[in-house]
Amino acid sequence: MIVSAIARILNAAVIVYIFLCAARVLMSWVPSLDAGKGGEILARLTDPYLNSFRRFKIFSSGDFDFSPIAALALLAVINDLLTTIAYTGRLSVGLVLGLLVGAAWSAMAFMISFFAVCPAARMIAYAARWNSLHPLWIVIDSMLNPVLFRINRLVYRGRIVNYIQGLITGFAVLILLRAGGAALLGLVIRSLDRLPF
């Protein structure tokens, strides 16, 4: 009972901190929002945690920083662990591993889905003959092209393909990767749940 009560208190604290971190991330997108004493307090509470993830290059792609996704995913795993302890009063290695694998896949699935939407949007824009020099498309291309280059290099083994073929191939590979990863995740989590400890 005491363990469950402590887990519930910690769980509530983690949920509040998740909302604070999410608010700080949103405020960083609109710099005029974080003015004032409230913004300073929020920054002091959340920036040390959020900045610890910015050090890892794996969470950035060019000028884009995806480290807040990783930071919030870790808090979500901690929240899930505390929720499990609060309601069951127990914790197993298999459950912890399953939650960690699930959280890692959630972050990866978000990234894969994001990068799958980008070539779809580019194909629509190309078919509609929208201005491909618009700043929005330049930003999307700067994120998307390194991913498409790797996919197309792997699929076509160095052969040169036209832009649309590269977009279609990248989109198809990302969709297959997303579906295959989700299926594999289900198998892994079921296997981890069966661990005797």
C-alpha positions in Angstrom: 0.0 0.0 0.0 2.8 2.5 0.9 4.6 1.7 -2.4 1.4 2.3 -4.4 0.7 5.6 -2.6 4.3 6.8 -3.2 4.0 5.8 -6.9 0.7 7.7 -7.3 2.3 10.8 -5.8 5.3 10.5 -8.0 3.1 9.8 -11.0 1.1 13.0 -10.4 4.4 15.0 -10.2 5.7 13.5 -13.4 2.4 14.3 -15.2 2.7 17.9 -14.0 6.3 18.0 -15.2 5.3 16.6 -18.6 2.8 19.5 -19.0 5.5 22.0 -17.9 8.0 20.6 -20.4 5.4 20.6 -23.2 4.5 24.2 -22.4 8.2 25.2 -22.5 8.6 23.5 -25.9 5.6 25.3 -27.3 6.8 28.6 -25.8 10.2 28.2 -27.5 8.5 28.0 -30.8 6.9 31.4 -30.2 9.6 33.5 -28.5 7.3 36.3 -27.5 5.3 33.9 -25.3 8.1 33.3 -22.8 8.5 36.9 -21.6 7.8 37.6 -18.0 8.4 36.1 -14.6 6.3 33.0 -15.3 8.3 32.2 -18.4 11.6 32.6 -16.5 10.4 30.2 -13.7 9.2 27.7 -16.3 12.6 27.9 -18.1 14.5 27.3 -14.8 12.3 24.3 -14.0 12.5 22.6 -17.4 15.5 23.8 -19.4 18.1 21.7 -17.5 16.1 18.5 -18.3 15.3 19.5 -21.9 18.8 20.7 -22.6 20.3 17.4 -21.5 18.8 15.8 -24.6 20.0 18.5 -27.0 23.6 17.3 -26.5 22.9 14.1 -28.4 23.4 14.6 -32.2 21.1 11.7 -32.9 18.1 13.9 -32.0 18.8 16.6 -34.6 18.6 16.7 -38.4 20.2 19.7 -40.0 18.6 22.8 -38.4 15.8 20.8 -36.8 15.9 19.6 -33.1 13.8 16.6 -32.2 15.3 16.3 -28.7 12.0 17.4 -27.0 10.3 14.3 -28.4 12.9 12.1 -26.8 12.7 14.1 -23.5 8.9 13.8 -23.4 9.1 10.1 -24.4 11.3 9.4 -21.4 8.9 11.1 -19.1 6.1 9.1 -20.6 8.0 5.9 -19.9 8.5 7.0 -16.3 4.8 7.9 -16.0 3.9 4.4 -17.4 6.2 2.7 -14.9 4.8 4.7 -12.0 1.2 4.0 -13.1 1.9 0.3 -13.3 3.4 0.3 -9.8 0.6 2.4 -8.4 -2.2 0.1 -9.7 -0.6 -3.3 -9.5 1.9 -2.8 -6.7 4.5 -4.8 -8.6 7.1 -4.3 -11.3 8.9 -6.8 -13.5 12.0 -6.7 -15.7 9.9 -7.7 -18.7 7.4 -5.0 -18.1 10.1 -2.3 -17.8 11.8 -3.6 -20.9 8.5 -3.6 -22.7 7.8 0.0 -21.7 11.2 1.1 -22.8 11.0 -0.6 -26.1 7.5 0.8 -26.6 8.6 4.3 -25.8 11.6 4.0 -28.1 9.4 2.8 -30.9 6.8 5.5 -30.3 9.5 8.2 -30.8 10.8 6.3 -33.9 7.3 5.8 -35.3 6.6 9.5 -35.0 9.7 10.3 -36.9 9.0 7.7 -39.6 5.4 8.9 -39.9 6.6 12.5 -40.1 9.1 11.7 -42.8 6.5 9.6 -44.7 4.1 12.6 -44.8 6.8 14.9 -46.2 7.2 13.0 -49.6 3.5 12.6 -49.8 3.1 16.4 -49.5 5.9 16.9 -52.0 4.2 14.6 -54.5 0.9 16.4 -54.1 2.7 19.8 -54.5 4.5 18.5 -57.6 1.3 17.1 -59.2 -0.5 20.4 -58.5 2.5 22.4 -59.9 2.8 24.5 -56.8 5.8 26.7 -56.5 8.6 24.4 -55.4 10.8 27.4 -54.3 8.3 28.5 -51.6 10.1 28.6 -48.2 7.9 25.9 -46.9 9.0 23.4 -49.5 12.7 24.4 -49.1 12.4 23.6 -45.3 10.7 20.3 -46.0 13.3 19.4 -48.7 16.2 20.3 -46.3 14.8 17.7 -43.8 13.6 15.2 -46.3 16.4 15.0 -48.8 19.0 13.3 -46.5 16.5 10.6 -45.6 15.5 10.1 -49.2 19.1 10.0 -50.3 19.9 7.1 -47.8 16.7 5.2 -48.8 17.3 5.6 -52.5 21.0 4.7 -52.2 20.0 1.5 -50.4 17.2 0.6 -52.8 18.8 1.6 -56.1 22.4 0.8 -55.1 23.8 4.1 -56.4 21.8 4.4 -59.6 20.4 7.8 -60.3 16.6 8.1 -60.2 14.4 11.1 -61.0 12.9 13.2 -58.2 9.3 11.8 -58.3 10.6 8.2 -58.4 12.8 9.0 -55.4 9.8 10.5 -53.6 7.6 7.5 -54.3 10.3 5.0 -53.3 11.0 6.9 -50.1 7.3 7.1 -49.2 6.8 3.4 -49.8 9.8 2.3 -47.8 8.8 4.6 -44.9 5.3 3.2 -44.9 6.6 -0.4 -45.0 9.1 0.4 -42.2 6.3 1.9 -40.1 4.0 -1.1 -40.5 6.7 -3.7 -40.1 8.1 -2.0 -37.0 4.7 -1.9 -35.4 4.2 -5.6 -36.1 7.6 -6.5 -34.8 7.0 -4.3 -31.7 3.9 -6.3 -30.8 5.9 -9.6 -31.0 8.7 -8.2 -28.9 6.4 -6.8 -26.2 4.4 -10.0 -25.9 7.7 -11.9 -25.6 8.9 -9.5 -22.9 5.7 -9.8 -21.0 6.2 -13.6 -20.7 9.5 -13.2 -18.9 9.3 -15.0 -15.6 11.0 -12.2 -13.7 
